[in-house]
Amino acid sequence: MARERQILACSGLVYPPDDLPAELVGVQVWQAMQLAEVRKPRVCLVATALGDSREYIDRWYRRAASFGDAVLSHLELFVQPNVPDVRAHLLAQDVIFVSGGSVVNLLAVWRAHRLDAILRECWEAGVVLAGQSAGSICWHQGGVTDSFSGELDPVDDGLGFLPFSNGVHDDLADQPRRRRFRDLVGAGKLPAGYATEDGVALHYVGDQLHEALGMLPDRNAWWVEPDGAGRHQQRPIPARRWLP
């Protein structure tokens, strides 16, 4: 029986609360594992957006291992792939988890290695695609990025598996990303889409939102669309808190 296509598009915690329990660090990896519904999931980290940072990869292994029995691996693309057959390795996974970092660099490197087509094949085969920040925006039509400079610019050439734009780190009224995302949607420079406050993830089944999932209390996702007058309108989507 074919598995459903699923994507978990997350905003990680840029500024974790001082009282955040240590066991909640990395819990969005756990959420992605649960969506796979496999007793011992095969989980692969892709940290292209961070230039395959060894420090990040090592830290991810420690955190992911704390969430139960899983077969963990990672895919490096710098300076060359660390597995002999990238397509076969990724298709063998239950979960592919993509780090944050530069979404612009991620998309360019992935396309050079034909990962755009391989990841679509994985998604169609039922591998859970997940990720934080850049690893969230990439599955959508586009979003807001600081990859080009210190400014916040639109990126509109995402993989487009999901027919929406995506705003991340949308947690504060004075958060520049929050304002910029809404301005771009209202002006028609980005399509309507979903934004997530820190610690919130968008769980898509197929190419439609199933629900918002959270790790902290009282956090929301947001649906943002043009109002027809050059501005935006929005509605909150409360996140269901889902923890180990």
C-alpha beads as a LAMMPS data file, in Angstrom:
LAMMPS data file: protein, C-alpha beads

244 atoms
243 bonds

1 atom types
1 bond types

-500.0 500.0 xlo xhi
-500.0 500.0 ylo yhi
-500.0 500.0 zlo zhi

Masses

1 110.0

Atoms # bond

1 1 1 0.000 0.000 0.000
2 1 1 1.424 3.396 -0.998
3 1 1 2.266 5.757 1.836
4 1 1 0.763 9.245 1.959
5 1 1 2.853 12.200 0.871
6 1 1 3.767 14.203 3.970
7 1 1 5.791 17.326 4.687
8 1 1 6.564 18.807 8.113
9 1 1 7.631 22.443 7.596
10 1 1 8.952 23.906 10.860
11 1 1 10.125 27.081 12.509
12 1 1 12.777 26.125 15.017
13 1 1 13.499 28.145 18.127
14 1 1 15.720 31.101 17.310
15 1 1 15.466 32.346 20.901
16 1 1 14.608 29.346 23.112
17 1 1 12.917 30.243 26.424
18 1 1 15.309 30.235 29.368
19 1 1 13.228 27.512 31.027
20 1 1 13.033 25.248 27.944
21 1 1 13.489 21.641 29.134
22 1 1 16.558 20.041 27.590
23 1 1 14.460 17.134 26.332
24 1 1 12.492 19.491 24.042
25 1 1 15.570 20.583 22.090
26 1 1 15.178 19.009 18.666
27 1 1 11.651 17.758 19.322
28 1 1 10.601 18.601 15.740
29 1 1 12.864 15.766 14.584
30 1 1 10.861 13.494 16.906
31 1 1 7.605 14.791 15.407
32 1 1 8.832 13.936 11.914
33 1 1 9.832 10.467 13.090
34 1 1 6.339 9.864 14.471
35 1 1 4.724 10.848 11.181
36 1 1 6.634 8.047 9.478
37 1 1 4.773 5.495 11.643
38 1 1 7.709 3.086 11.551
39 1 1 9.048 1.287 14.624
40 1 1 12.693 2.000 13.795
41 1 1 12.643 4.875 11.292
42 1 1 15.510 5.590 8.921
43 1 1 16.215 9.320 9.254
44 1 1 18.637 11.277 7.086
45 1 1 19.825 14.813 7.828
46 1 1 20.554 17.136 4.899
47 1 1 22.520 20.186 6.087
48 1 1 23.305 21.743 2.693
49 1 1 21.957 25.124 3.834
50 1 1 24.761 25.255 6.433
51 1 1 27.461 24.117 4.031
52 1 1 27.414 20.658 5.668
53 1 1 28.664 22.095 8.950
54 1 1 30.382 19.281 10.858
55 1 1 29.548 20.916 14.198
56 1 1 25.843 21.013 13.322
57 1 1 25.817 17.455 11.967
58 1 1 27.493 16.077 15.107
59 1 1 25.058 17.963 17.356
60 1 1 22.096 16.693 15.317
61 1 1 23.189 13.075 15.757
62 1 1 23.296 13.517 19.550
63 1 1 19.856 15.114 19.674
64 1 1 18.146 12.755 17.230
65 1 1 19.512 9.706 19.051
66 1 1 17.766 10.848 22.248
67 1 1 14.309 10.418 20.699
68 1 1 14.332 6.638 20.485
69 1 1 15.474 3.832 18.270
70 1 1 16.246 5.045 14.743
71 1 1 18.758 4.472 11.967
72 1 1 20.432 7.857 11.556
73 1 1 22.479 9.085 8.606
74 1 1 23.318 12.326 6.845
75 1 1 23.891 13.444 3.275
76 1 1 26.829 15.733 2.529
77 1 1 27.236 17.455 -0.818
78 1 1 30.444 19.378 -0.002
79 1 1 32.858 18.740 -1.538
80 1 1 31.211 15.675 -3.040
81 1 1 28.421 13.348 -1.874
82 1 1 29.387 11.121 1.062
83 1 1 27.220 8.221 -0.185
84 1 1 27.836 6.326 -3.424
85 1 1 24.263 6.645 -4.726
86 1 1 22.388 9.720 -3.497
87 1 1 19.059 8.723 -5.030
88 1 1 19.127 5.203 -3.600
89 1 1 20.151 6.479 -0.155
90 1 1 17.363 9.039 0.042
91 1 1 14.685 6.708 -1.309
92 1 1 15.619 4.208 1.400
93 1 1 14.749 6.703 4.163
94 1 1 11.551 7.092 6.172
95 1 1 12.327 10.731 7.046
96 1 1 14.542 13.339 5.372
97 1 1 15.194 16.297 7.693
98 1 1 16.638 19.517 6.245
99 1 1 18.503 22.051 8.382
100 1 1 18.096 25.797 8.425
101 1 1 20.632 28.164 6.895
102 1 1 20.743 29.715 3.438
103 1 1 17.703 28.690 1.399
104 1 1 19.188 30.352 -1.704
105 1 1 22.399 28.316 -1.516
106 1 1 20.435 25.182 -0.664
107 1 1 18.245 25.482 -3.778
108 1 1 21.198 26.193 -6.065
109 1 1 23.293 23.276 -4.816
110 1 1 20.336 20.879 -4.799
111 1 1 19.493 21.717 -8.403
112 1 1 23.119 21.260 -9.455
113 1 1 23.003 17.755 -7.929
114 1 1 19.463 17.077 -9.253
115 1 1 18.163 16.741 -5.712
116 1 1 15.037 18.681 -6.684
117 1 1 13.892 15.735 -8.811
118 1 1 15.149 13.106 -6.349
119 1 1 13.357 14.717 -3.399
120 1 1 10.109 14.920 -5.359
121 1 1 10.475 11.210 -6.083
122 1 1 11.026 10.566 -2.367
123 1 1 7.926 12.587 -1.476
124 1 1 5.817 10.740 -4.032
125 1 1 7.099 7.459 -2.567
126 1 1 5.928 8.425 0.932
127 1 1 9.201 9.504 2.547
128 1 1 8.383 12.202 5.131
129 1 1 10.083 15.453 4.094
130 1 1 10.797 17.790 7.004
131 1 1 12.970 20.697 7.999
132 1 1 13.373 23.980 9.814
133 1 1 13.567 27.551 8.470
134 1 1 15.340 27.172 5.103
135 1 1 14.327 23.520 5.389
136 1 1 10.730 24.702 5.628
137 1 1 10.661 27.397 2.952
138 1 1 12.269 25.124 0.351
139 1 1 9.194 22.884 -0.096
140 1 1 6.971 25.897 -0.864
141 1 1 6.736 28.364 -3.748
142 1 1 8.932 30.754 -1.813
143 1 1 9.215 32.995 1.213
144 1 1 11.387 35.615 2.887
145 1 1 15.136 35.182 3.208
146 1 1 18.240 36.996 4.424
147 1 1 20.410 34.742 2.237
148 1 1 21.303 37.533 -0.189
149 1 1 22.230 40.189 2.354
150 1 1 21.345 41.644 5.730
151 1 1 18.019 42.714 4.227
152 1 1 14.922 40.535 3.943
153 1 1 14.262 39.671 0.322
154 1 1 11.671 37.501 -1.400
155 1 1 12.749 34.149 -2.766
156 1 1 10.235 32.859 -5.304
157 1 1 11.895 29.793 -6.799
158 1 1 11.294 27.185 -4.106
159 1 1 10.773 23.564 -5.070
160 1 1 7.036 24.223 -5.261
161 1 1 5.883 20.857 -3.911
162 1 1 3.386 22.947 -1.920
163 1 1 1.345 25.640 -3.723
164 1 1 1.862 28.296 -1.047
165 1 1 4.424 30.748 0.235
166 1 1 5.949 30.209 3.663
167 1 1 6.954 32.585 6.438
168 1 1 9.194 31.354 9.265
169 1 1 10.137 32.772 12.690
170 1 1 6.829 34.636 12.713
171 1 1 6.487 34.826 16.470
172 1 1 6.563 38.507 17.405
173 1 1 4.515 41.485 16.236
174 1 1 7.749 43.453 15.763
175 1 1 9.638 40.589 14.085
176 1 1 10.893 41.994 10.748
177 1 1 10.290 38.662 8.975
178 1 1 6.662 38.750 10.067
179 1 1 6.036 42.224 8.654
180 1 1 8.016 41.596 5.478
181 1 1 6.214 38.342 4.674
182 1 1 2.819 40.005 5.030
183 1 1 3.853 43.017 2.966
184 1 1 5.086 40.795 0.134
185 1 1 1.921 38.695 0.141
186 1 1 -0.279 41.772 0.230
187 1 1 1.618 43.315 -2.691
188 1 1 1.312 40.108 -4.732
189 1 1 5.086 39.502 -4.762
190 1 1 4.560 36.208 -2.961
191 1 1 1.498 33.972 -3.227
192 1 1 -0.808 33.442 -0.260
193 1 1 0.634 31.072 2.271
194 1 1 1.289 29.919 5.795
195 1 1 3.579 31.394 8.437
196 1 1 4.774 29.718 11.631
197 1 1 5.767 31.134 14.980
198 1 1 8.901 29.647 16.544
199 1 1 8.336 26.063 17.653
200 1 1 5.400 25.550 15.275
201 1 1 5.331 23.176 12.321
202 1 1 2.968 22.821 9.369
203 1 1 1.950 19.218 8.730
204 1 1 0.893 18.782 5.116
205 1 1 -0.746 15.661 3.754
206 1 1 -0.522 15.692 -0.009
207 1 1 -0.172 19.364 -0.879
208 1 1 -2.717 20.668 1.638
209 1 1 -2.336 21.637 5.285
210 1 1 -3.562 18.949 7.673
211 1 1 -2.790 20.732 10.970
212 1 1 -0.294 22.877 12.830
213 1 1 1.861 21.177 15.459
214 1 1 3.628 22.890 18.335
215 1 1 6.159 22.251 21.064
216 1 1 5.422 25.307 23.245
217 1 1 2.056 26.471 24.614
218 1 1 -0.003 29.217 22.980
219 1 1 1.804 29.332 19.631
220 1 1 0.145 29.694 16.221
221 1 1 0.544 29.231 12.546
222 1 1 -1.049 31.874 10.302
223 1 1 -2.814 31.854 6.973
224 1 1 -1.895 35.065 5.127
225 1 1 -3.485 36.200 1.845
226 1 1 -3.931 39.429 -0.152
227 1 1 -6.941 41.558 0.769
228 1 1 -7.387 42.876 -2.795
229 1 1 -6.330 46.388 -1.830
230 1 1 -2.568 45.937 -1.720
231 1 1 -2.503 44.784 1.886
232 1 1 -2.948 41.432 3.600
233 1 1 -5.506 39.667 5.709
234 1 1 -4.772 36.798 8.051
235 1 1 -6.233 34.232 10.391
236 1 1 -4.558 32.265 13.195
237 1 1 -4.282 28.475 13.176
238 1 1 -3.697 27.281 16.755
239 1 1 -0.987 24.648 16.985
240 1 1 -1.703 21.313 18.653
241 1 1 1.046 20.713 21.189
242 1 1 2.697 17.361 20.450
243 1 1 5.566 16.175 22.633
244 1 1 7.361 12.913 23.471

Bonds

1 1 1 2
2 1 2 3
3 1 3 4
4 1 4 5
5 1 5 6
6 1 6 7
7 1 7 8
8 1 8 9
9 1 9 10
10 1 10 11
11 1 11 12
12 1 12 13
13 1 13 14
14 1 14 15
15 1 15 16
16 1 16 17
17 1 17 18
18 1 18 19
19 1 19 20
20 1 20 21
21 1 21 22
22 1 22 23
23 1 23 24
24 1 24 25
25 1 25 26
26 1 26 27
27 1 27 28
28 1 28 29
29 1 29 30
30 1 30 31
31 1 31 32
32 1 32 33
33 1 33 34
34 1 34 35
35 1 35 36
36 1 36 37
37 1 37 38
38 1 38 39
39 1 39 40
40 1 40 41
41 1 41 42
42 1 42 43
43 1 43 44
44 1 44 45
45 1 45 46
46 1 46 47
47 1 47 48
48 1 48 49
49 1 49 50
50 1 50 51
51 1 51 52
52 1 52 53
53 1 53 54
54 1 54 55
55 1 55 56
56 1 56 57
57 1 57 58
58 1 58 59
59 1 59 60
60 1 60 61
61 1 61 62
62 1 62 63
63 1 63 64
64 1 64 65
65 1 65 66
66 1 66 67
67 1 67 68
68 1 68 69
69 1 69 70
70 1 70 71
71 1 71 72
72 1 72 73
73 1 73 74
74 1 74 75
75 1 75 76
76 1 76 77
77 1 77 78
78 1 78 79
79 1 79 80
80 1 80 81
81 1 81 82
82 1 82 83
83 1 83 84
84 1 84 85
85 1 85 86
86 1 86 87
87 1 87 88
88 1 88 89
89 1 89 90
90 1 90 91
91 1 91 92
92 1 92 93
93 1 93 94
94 1 94 95
95 1 95 96
96 1 96 97
97 1 97 98
98 1 98 99
99 1 99 100
100 1 100 101
101 1 101 102
102 1 102 103
103 1 103 104
104 1 104 105
105 1 105 106
106 1 106 107
107 1 107 108
108 1 108 109
109 1 109 110
110 1 110 111
111 1 111 112
112 1 112 113
113 1 113 114
114 1 114 115
115 1 115 116
116 1 116 117
117 1 117 118
118 1 118 119
119 1 119 120
120 1 120 121
121 1 121 122
122 1 122 123
123 1 123 124
124 1 124 125
125 1 125 126
126 1 126 127
127 1 127 128
128 1 128 129
129 1 129 130
130 1 130 131
131 1 131 132
132 1 132 133
133 1 133 134
134 1 134 135
135 1 135 136
136 1 136 137
137 1 137 138
138 1 138 139
139 1 139 140
140 1 140 141
141 1 141 142
142 1 142 143
143 1 143 144
144 1 144 145
145 1 145 146
146 1 146 147
147 1 147 148
148 1 148 149
149 1 149 150
150 1 150 151
151 1 151 152
152 1 152 153
153 1 153 154
154 1 154 155
155 1 155 156
156 1 156 157
157 1 157 158
158 1 158 159
159 1 159 160
160 1 160 161
161 1 161 162
162 1 162 163
163 1 163 164
164 1 164 165
165 1 165 166
166 1 166 167
167 1 167 168
168 1 168 169
169 1 169 170
170 1 170 171
171 1 171 172
172 1 172 173
173 1 173 174
174 1 174 175
175 1 175 176
176 1 176 177
177 1 177 178
178 1 178 179
179 1 179 180
180 1 180 181
181 1 181 182
182 1 182 183
183 1 183 184
184 1 184 185
185 1 185 186
186 1 186 187
187 1 187 188
188 1 188 189
189 1 189 190
190 1 190 191
191 1 191 192
192 1 192 193
193 1 193 194
194 1 194 195
195 1 195 196
196 1 196 197
197 1 197 198
198 1 198 199
199 1 199 200
200 1 200 201
201 1 201 202
202 1 202 203
203 1 203 204
204 1 204 205
205 1 205 206
206 1 206 207
207 1 207 208
208 1 208 209
209 1 209 210
210 1 210 211
211 1 211 212
212 1 212 213
213 1 213 214
214 1 214 215
215 1 215 216
216 1 216 217
217 1 217 218
218 1 218 219
219 1 219 220
220 1 220 221
221 1 221 222
222 1 222 223
223 1 223 224
224 1 224 225
225 1 225 226
226 1 226 227
227 1 227 228
228 1 228 229
229 1 229 230
230 1 230 231
231 1 231 232
232 1 232 233
233 1 233 234
234 1 234 235
235 1 235 236
236 1 236 237
237 1 237 238
238 1 238 239
239 1 239 240
240 1 240 241
241 1 241 242
242 1 242 243
243 1 243 244
